[in-house]
Amino acid sequence: MDRQLDRKNYTIGWICALPLEFAAAIAMLDEQHLPLPQDKLDDNAYRFGRIGSYNIIVACLPSGVYGVTSAGNVATQMHRSFPDLEAALMVGIAGGAPDPPRCDIRLGDVVVSEPTAGFGGVLQYDFGKTEKEGRFVQTGVLNKPPKMFLTAIAKLKSDYLLQRSNQSGLSGGNSQNSNVSEIIANALKNGTVPQTFSRPPNTANDSDRLFRASYEHPSMNSSCDECDPGMIVGRESRPHDQPYIHYGLIASGNQVMKHGITRDCLAREKNVLCFEMEAAGIMDELPSLVIRGICDYSDSHKNKVWQPYAALSAAAFAKELLLQLPFRGYYRGEPERIVLNLPIAEGAAYGSYVDQHKPECLAGTRIDLLETISNWIEYPHSQGKGIFWLVGKAGTGKSTISRTVAHNLHTSNRLAASFFFNREEEDRRTGTRFFTTIAAQLANHYSSLGSRIQRAIQLNPDISAKALNEQFDKLVLQPLSRTRLATHRAKLVLVIDALDECEEKENIRVIIYLLSQLKNINSMDVRVFLTSRPDLPILSTFKKLSDDTYEDVSLHEVPKIEHDISLFLRHKLCEIQERDELCLPEEWPGEENLEKLVKRAVPLFIYAATLCRFIGDELWDPDEQIELVLNYQTNWETSQLQMTYLPVLNQLIVVFSLEDVENPNNPEFQPSEPVVSQNGEWLARNGEKLVWLPHDYRPQCSAVYGSTIVLGHHSGDVSFFTFRT
């Protein structure tokens, strides 16, 4: 409770009737705010805080003063004091109106007001007229809930349908909500509510007993232990204790419903799901949605055993609903983007300027692998492994795949953060700025995370100088664990590419171990897509992790590599063939040459890419280039990597200006000694351009030793060129 906002910052109201409902509401806040000065005409009890990206005011009715009128007064005063309120929630407990099997409402379930035929979601059952045969006729209709809440409900229903694959026996608007159960469990585990709010245990004398409507409770006993068990309505047992969510009409009035027969009459006539005493008072004062946890069955067998748990269930659903609302890019009254004092590795994130022209997977390639990765992302949290480790040798296309995965995640709003290691860049070849860079991206992508990360920096101003495990805990793990994002964003993925290019091997081990801890976060599903070479420090670290922590795929074991490389070469060579100035025939370079190039390239995509750049070099004839590649021979046994680059080295003598080379102010290419050849026949001085090397001087073999390039001549002469960059 360290911030005080302005009145205009609060846009959602939350109204409760009972102190236990008030306590459950406060427990749902992601953070609490300092109180604001209160108008002398406003005698409401308020608490201030935030859920997701919305600032919330929680108000409670005066103790012992309940009913429609009291609730209306609270809503009126709240709206007057906070004129920027967009909508409100009425959250608390109610008596259910079960009618199994049509409407199988149980204690601890949640009922949500939803417009039905002729009603806006709330029926004031004591405001109207009773006609012959006791039929109730309502006079007037209360307002329906605001559109923002109804839209969020539609999203929730859709999400819940996907969770019902293992459910049976549900019908109508009923659904089961594992997210609500998780919110309840976290509140009890974290101690934000006492254990008295736990679900009452199932015992031989189960407190969740529905008696026949005509069977009245003995007036002298508060407990139902002596009630006739033969009067209990038989119901099928549920497979577990998670609350079910019911949507429909809520009856509201100034009297407590404690009569089973009257309950059933209204329930069957109007399809009422529950009875309560406040909602009718606020619906026309402030656009509102009513959420009620079921604590009894609106009959004479009422007791208070289920009230705390029912209040907590309703509050948990209210929080889940608020997390479905469209994300605000900023908290009202605060900067649009939270500015973090964190050092970051420039260019490490996907989409950075320095990597903007680097390729992604060509359409039609890597189809099976990308589908495997997509399936891993979609696995439910309880089944999926937290890390997908793609391992492959140099040149197998890992970084291209990483960029493709990052692109797909970015377009679906699931790319939480990324880091592309690069041993050529100072900030990207160590782990020093790894977690600070990840944290900065998380903060910028998700405002609710940003405030927590900002707070962590305020409490630990030197956090970027701390050990990696402390950076991870304060800047990543704790903010993620304590924040709940909207369902459509609750599955987040980190993309980490080329971890083997991190120079500190011990940092590599630490990073892998710490990333494996993200699977233990309950508030959201965070996963890591990681690529590397099969280097020993990485292999040994993964072997120490449990098998359920990661899924690994080796690129050299992925089928259809030859097919993908063939597609890639066809695409790139077609681009060369289509260049107008070359006048190449349409069938160029021919199927036979293409097949030979494919066989040379498999399994290295980097070889295929290098070939295409070599063949397409504007200084040379593409046909001659292909001939050089296919006919290339050396006097010694060569590896595939050497076969990739030696033909390129053989053409290092291209068009360049000796004046540029010898210019001491040229930072890109400076000779450490005069550039000479032992032959002395083909190097021109005085700033002339070296346009072409006579054919008989084309080097027959090449090698690189440190900064020295060795070019061989067919006569046996050798030229040495030493450069520094």
N, C-alpha and C positions, 0 to 999 in steps of 0.2 A: 504494500500500500504506500507507493512512493510518488504518485502523480496526482495532480489536481487539474482537471480539465474545465473547460467552460461549459455553461449550460447547453449551448448550441451543439456541442459535440455529441450529445446523447440522442439517439434516434429510435431506440427500442425500449418500451416499458415492459415490466414483468410484475404482475400483481398477484399477491398471495393473500389468503384469509387467515391462516393459522401460523403460529411461531414455528412449528416443525416444517411447514411448507417454505417458510422464509429461510430457515436453516439449509434446507435442501437446495434452494435457489442459489444462495450465496456459495455453496460448495461447487456449483457448476462454473463459476467465473474463472476464466483463465488468469485474470489478474484483478485485484481490487484497487480502487482509486480513493483518494482522500475525499472526505465529504465536502459538500458545497454549502455556503450560507443559505438558510432556509427562510422563505417568506413567512411573516407572522400569521398570515391567513392560511398557510399550508401546514397542517399538523400530521402529515403522513410520516411514517418511519421509512427512511430510504437507506439503501446501500448502492454504491456505484462500482462499476467494473466493466470488464470487456469479455466477450466470447467471440472467438474468431477475429474478424475485422470490424465488429460492431460494438459500440459502447452502449452499455445496458444500465437502466435504472431499475432497481428492485424495490417494490413497496409492499407493505403489509397492512392489512386492516387493523384498526385498534383492537387490542386484546378484549375478547368477550363480546365484541360488537360485530355481528355477522349479518348476512342477508343482502338482498338486491340493492336496497337503498344505501347501505354502508359502502358497498363496492362501487356504486355509482359516484359517491362523494370522493372516494379515493382517486378514481379515474379522472374526475373533473379537476381536482387540485393538482394532480400530476401533470395533466395537459396544460394547465394554466402556468405552472412553474417551469415547464420544459416545452415550449411551443414548437420546437423542431422535431418532436416525436413523430415518427411515421406510422407506428403501429404498436400494439401491445399484446402480450400473452397473459391469459388468466390461467394459472397453473396451480394445481393442488389435488385434493382427494375428492372422491365422490362415491356414491352407492351405485353398484351395478344393477342392470336390469337383464339378467340372463334368461334366455329362452332356448335351452339346448334341444336339438342340435342346431337349430337355425341360427342362434346367436349364443355361442358358447363362451361367454365372458367369465373369467376367473379372477380371483383376488390377486392383486399385483399387476394385472393387465392395465393397459392405457387406452383411454377413449379420447379421440380428437374430433372436435366439431367440424363438420363438413356439410355444405349445403345439400339438401335433399329436396324432393318435389314439394314445393310450397313453403319451404322453410330455409332460413339462412344458415342453419347449423345449430341454433339454440331456440328452444321452445319455452316460453314463459307459461308454465302449465297452470299457474294460479291466476292468470290474467286472461279472461275470456268469458265464455258463458257455457252453462251446462244445459243441454236440451233434453228432450224426452229420452227415456231409457238410460239416462246418465251419460249420454255422449257429450264429450267436451269439444267445444268449438272455439278456436283461437280467434281473437280479434286483433288484427295488426301482425306484422312480421318484423322481427328484429333484423338488423343488418347482417350481411354475410361477412366472413373473414376477409381481410385484405388480400389482394391478388398476389402479393409477394409471398405470402404464406401458402396459399393454395398451389402456386407454382412449385414451391419447395416440397410440398406434400406429394405432388405428382412425381418429382424426381425420386423421393424416398420410396414411393410405391414401386417404381421401376427397379430401383436397386434391390428392394426386398424380394421381388419376384425372382431375381437371380440367385438369391440366397436360399430359396425354398426347394432346391432340388432333392433334399433329403426329408422334406416334410410331407405329410399327408393329412387329409381330413380337414383342411382349411378351405374356407369358401368366402365369397362376398368380399368385404373390405378388410378382412382380418389378415394380418401378416405378423411374421416373427422378426425380431430385430436383434441381431447379435451385437450391433454397435451400441445399442442402449444397454445391453447387459455388460458390455466392456466398460462403458462410462460408469455404471453403477459399481462394478468391481474396482475400478481405479479409485473412485471416491472413498470407498471403504478401506482399500489398501493404503492409500495415502493419508488417511486420517482426517480428511476434510469434513467427513461426517462421522459420528460415533457408531460403534457396532450395533447400537440399538436400531439403526436403520437397515440392518440386514434382513433378508427374507426370512420369515418365520420358518422354522424347520418342519419337515414332514415327519410326523409321528403317528403312532397308532391312533391317537385321537386328533386326526388332522384338523387344524383350525379352519381350513378352507372347505366348509361344508355348506351345501345349498339344500335348504329344507323346502318342502312343498309350500306353495304360497298360502294355503289354508291353515298350516300348522303354526300356531302362535307360540312364542317363547314364554316359558314360565316366568311370571312377573317377579318372583323373589330371587332369581339367580341371574348373575351377570354372565356367567359362563354357560356354554352349551353342553358341558360334559354330561348333564343329566337329561338333555333332550332326547327324545325317542329316535334312536338310529334308524328305525324302520321308516321314518319320515324323510330321510335323506334322498335326494334325487340322484339317481345313478348317472355318472358321466364317465366317458372313456378317459383313461389316464393319459397325460401328455408325456412325450418322450424325455422332456427336460423341464427345467424351471425358468427358462427365459420368458420375459413378459411378451405377450402378444399385443399388437396394436390394432385397434378397431376404429373405423372412421364412420361418422354418421351424426345423428341428431342427439343433442344433450338437452335434458329437461331441467329448467332452473325455476326456483320459486323461493318464497320467504318462509317456507316450512320444511322441516326434515321429513323425508319420505321414509316411513317405518312400517308400511303395510304391504304385505306381499300381493294381495289380491288387487289393490289399487295400482300397484307397480305394474303387474302383468297386464291390466286393462290398458293403461297408457302405452306400455311398451309395444303391445301387439297392434293397437289402433294406429299409433303414430311412428312405429319403429324406433322408439326411444332406446338408447343404449345405457344411459345412466342418469342419475338425479343429483343435483347439487343446488347451492343457495346463492351464488353471487353473479354468475355470468350474465344474466339478463340485465343487471344494473350497469354493465360497462359497454355492451355491444353498440349502443347508440351514442355513447359518450366519446369513445375512442375506437378506431378500427382494430378489432381484436380477434384472436384465435383462442379457443378454450381447450386446455389439455388437462385431463383428469386421470389420476391413478385410482384404481378400484380397491377400496378398503373394506367394503361390506356389500350385502346384496339388497339394500333398501327395504329390509323387513325388520321384524321385531327381534331378530337374532343379532342385531348390531353389537359389535364390540370394537375396541381400539387396538387390538393386537396388530392388525395389518396397516395401521395408519402411517407409521414412519416409512415402511418399505414402499407403500403406494405413493407417498409424497416424493420419495427419491426416484421412483420409476417415472413419474410424470415429469420431474425436473430433468432427468436424463434425456427423455425424448425431446423436451423443449430445447436442450442444448444441441442435440443432433439435428433438429430442424433448423436452428439458427446457423449451423455450419453448412447448410445447403443454400443459404442466401447468396446472391452474387457477391463476389469478393470486392470489397472496397480497396482501391489502390492505395489508400492511406486512411489513417484515423482522422476524422474531421477535426480541423483545428491544428493539425500537426503537419510537418513537411511532407510533401508528396513522396519523397524517397528518403528513407533513413540513411544518414551518412555515417559510415562506420570508419573508425580510425584503425584500419587493418592494412598491413602490407599485402599486396597481391602479386602474383606472378603474371606479368603482362603477356598476353597472347596464349595463356594456358587454357582458357575456356573455349568451348565450341562456339563457332561463329565469330571468332576474333579476326581483326583486320589482317594480321600476318598470315593466317591460314585460309583466307577467304577463297583462294583459287585452287586449293588442294581438292582432289577429286573424291567423289563418293562412288558407291558401287554402281556400275553401269546397269541399266534396266535389263532384266532377264538373267542377271548373274547373282550368285550367292542366294538363290531363292530358298533352298532347303535350310541353309544355315540361318538366314534372317527369320524364317518361320519358326525355327527352333528357339531363337532368342525371344521372339514375340510371344511364343507359348510360355516360356519361362517367366516373362513379365506378367502374364495374365493368370498364372497359378494363384489360387487363394493363399493368403498369408500363412495359414496353418500347414500348407503343403509345399509351398515353394521354398527353394534354397536361396539364401540371402545373397550369394555371390555367383555370378556367371563368369567363369575364367576361360577366356579364349587364348589358347597358347599356340604359338607358331614360330617357326624359324624366321630369320631375317628375309624380307622380301616377299612374304606370303600374303600380304595385303591386310594386316591387322588394323593399321590406322585408317585405311579406307573403309573397312567395316565399322570401326568405331565412329567415324564421322557419319556414316549412314544411319547407325543406330541412334546417335545423338540427334540427327535431323528428324527421324521418325518420332522420337520422344518429344522433341521440341514442338513439333506441330500438334501433338496431342496433349500438351501442357503437363507432361510427366517428367521432363528433364529437370531434375532438381538442381544439379550442378555437374560440372565436368572439369577434368584436368588432363591435358595432353602433355605428357613429359617429352622433353627434347634435349638431348645432350649437347646440342649446339647453342642452346639459350641458357644463360647463367641462372635465371630464376626458375627455369623449368627442368634443370638437371639435378636438383636437390629436393629434399623434402621440407626444407625450411619454411616455405610459404604454401605448402600443400593445403593444410587444414584452414589457414586463414583465407585462402582463395576460395575454398569450398564454402566456408561460412559466409563470406561476402556475397556469393551468388545466392545462397539460401535466403539471406536477408533481403536481397533485392527482388527475388521472385515471390516471396511470401511475406506479407506485411506482419502477420501474427508471429512468424518466426523472427522477423527483423527486430521487434521490440525486445524479445528475450535475448537475442544475441547482443543487441546494444546494451542491455542491462548487464550482461556478463562482462562486457568490455569496461563498463563504468566501475564495476566491482573489482576487476582485474586489469587495470590499465596497461600492465606490462605483459599481458597474456601472450603476445606474439613472440616474446623472448623466452617463454616457458618451454618445457619439454613437449614433444608431440602428443604424449598421452594426456597431458593436462589441457593442451589446446583442443584436442578432440573432445574431451569431457565437457569443458566449459562452453565451447563455441558450436559444437555439433550435437553431441549425444544428449545433453540436458535440454537444450532448446527443442529438439525434436521430440523427446520423451514427454515434455510438459505441454506440448501444443497439439491441438486436434484440428486438422484441416478438413475442408468440405470433402464429402465422399468421392466426388469425381476427381479430386486431386490427392486423395489420401494414399495413393500408390505412387511413390516417387522413386526415381532411379538416378543414381550417380554413374557417370561414364568416366572411367579412368583408363587412359591409353598409354601403352609403352612404359609400364612401370619399371621394366628392366633398364631404362635409360636414366633412372635415378641413380646417381653415383654412389651414395652412401648405402652400402648393403644392409647395415643394421636398420637404417630408416625404412628400407623396403620391408623387412620383417615386421617392424612395428606397425607400419601402415596396413599391411594385410591383416594382422591380428586385430587392430582397432576397427577396421571396416567390418570384420566378421561380427562385431558386437551389435551392429545396427539391426540385426535380425531380432534382437531381444526387445525392441521397442514395441509397445502394445498400442500406442495411440495412433499409429499409422504404419503402413507397409513400406519400408525403405529397402531398396535393393541396389546392388553394385554390379555394373558390367565392367569387367577389367580385362585388359589384354597385356601380354608380355611374351618375351621369348622364354624358352625353357631353361633359364639360367638356374644354377644350383641353389642360390639363396631363396629364390621364389619357390622352386620345387620342394625344398625341404620344409619351408614354412607352411605350405598348403598341406603337406603330408601330416603335419601336427594338428591340423584342424579336423573336427569330426566330419564324417561323410555327409551329414545332413546340413552342413554349413554352406557348401559350394557345389556347383555343377561345372564340370570342366569339359571342354571340347578342344581337340587338337586339330589344327588346320590341315596338317598333312594327312590326317585320317578322314577328312571331309570328302565325300564322293563328288564327282562332277567337276573337279578342278579343271580338267582338260576342256570340258565343255565351256566353262566360264571364260577361260583364257582364250579359247577360240572365238567366242563372241566379242571379247574385248579387242582382240587383234583385228577382226573383221571391221569393227566399228572405227577404230583408229586409222587403219589403212584405207578405209573408204573415205575418211576425211581428207587424207593425203591425195587420193586419186581424184577427188572433186576439185582440187585447186586448179584454177583456170590456167595459170602460167605453165603448168607441167605438161598438159596435153597427154595425159596417160590414158591408155585404152580402158574401156569400161570393165573389162575382166581382170585388170591388173590387181594384184600381182600374180594371179593364177592359183588354182586350188593346190597344185603340187607344192609351190613355194610356201603357201599359207600353212599347209600341213607340216612342212619342215620347221617353220618358225614356231608353230604351236608345240611341237615335240621338244624343241630346244628350250622353250620357256617353262614348260610344266616342271615343278609346281609353283614357280616363282612369278607372281604378278609383277614384281619390280623388274624382272628381266623383260617381260612383255612390254612394260611401259618404257623402259630404256631403249628397247629395240625400235619402238615407234618414234621416239624422239630422235634417235640416230638416223633412221630411214627418212624421216620428214624434215631433217635439217635443210633449211633453205639454201645453204651454200653448196649442196651436193646434189647429184643426180640420184633420185630414189632407186632406180634400177641398179646403179652401181653400188649403192649402199647395201641393198639386199644381197647382191653378189658377194660383197665383202663379208657380210655376216655368214652366209651359207658356206662360203669357201674358206673361212678363216681357219688357219692352222698355225700351230706354234711348234717350237722345237722341244717343248717339254710338256709333261702331263699337266692339264689345267683343270681346276674345279669349275663348277657351273658359275660361281660368282666371278671368277676370272674371265670366263667366257662371256660374261655380261659386259665387263668394262674394258677388256683389252682392245677390242676393236675401236672403242671410243677413244682410248688413249692414243691409238695409232693415228687419230685425226686431230690430235691436240694442236698441230701446226695448221691453223686456219687463218682467216683474214684478221689481222690485227695490226696495229700501228706500233712500230718500235719506239716511236716518240712517246706513246702512251705507256709502254712497258717500262721504259727507263725513266719516266717522270717520277721524281722522288715524292711528289705531292699526291700521287695516285694511291689511295689507301687500299684499293681492291687487288692490285696485281703489281707488286714491286719486286724487281730482281735483287737478290743479295749480292750478285756479282754480274759482270757483263754477260749478256746472252750471246753465246758463240756456238759455233759448230766446228768440230775438228775438220770437216770437209771444207767449210768456208765458202761453199759455192752458192748457197741458196739464201743466206741471210743478207738482206739489204739494209744499209744504215741510212743516215740522213733523213729519217722520218718517212722513208718510202713505205708503201703498203706491200706486205708480203701476200700476194694474191693467190699463188698456187705453188705447190711443191712439185717439181718434176716427178713423173711417175716412177722412174727408177730410184728415186730417193725416198719413196714412201717407206716408212719403217716397217720392218717385218716382224718385230716383236717389241713389246713395251713392258715396263715394270715401274713401280713407284717405291722409293725407299725414303721414308720421312718426307722431306719437302723437295726431293730430287726426282725428276722424271727422266727415265732412261729410254732413249729411242734407238732402235737398232736399224742398220742399213744392210741391204742384201749383200754388199761387198764385205761386210764384216766390221765396217767402221761403226763406232758407237758415239752418240751425242748425249751429253749430260746437260740438263737444264735445272737450275735450282731457283725456286721462288719462295717468297714468304708472303703470307696474307695477313 
